[in-house]
């Protein structure tokens, strides 16, 4: 669903890093962590449409991570160590684990391992985007379509010359949004783009007629 919106970490500022991984590697790993966005993504502005000079609560969410290993035991730095300025936009593994939730047994996402004396301190900003612009903003891990030819039952052999009249969609979310919300968000975005195209085309036709 390339038109569905989702905030992802796009800017990472590494303030301290004495780990075995270089700064770009850590930034890349943080940028791939899916964030919850069901309830707030539609209220966020795109950074290109925002009037702020850099970052603001209207177009971005700030994350901080400050971890230092003080013991002889290896310290695992995970998505749980990413602290969000907005409690509604957090790593998918950090959401409230309600009883009976499908995320009860989900492990936090490993970012880096620290030995005694090593530390990592990061300030990061998540912005809204969609997968057509960059793949790290996609919300789905599996997307498939299948059609059923006209006047045939679902178990019939595939007929390449048949006319499809029914489509089956299989959407598996990475956890940032519910599958149904991903589909509705993508359809709304596509509808908006088509409406803008129709409006622009009408203006051009009117302009040509006046000339």
Helices and strands as residue ranges (DSSP letters): E 5-17, H 23-31, G 41-43, G 47-49, E 60-68, E 75-78, G 79-81, E 83-84, G 92-94, E 110-114, E 119-130, G 135-137, E 140-149, E 164-173, H 179-210
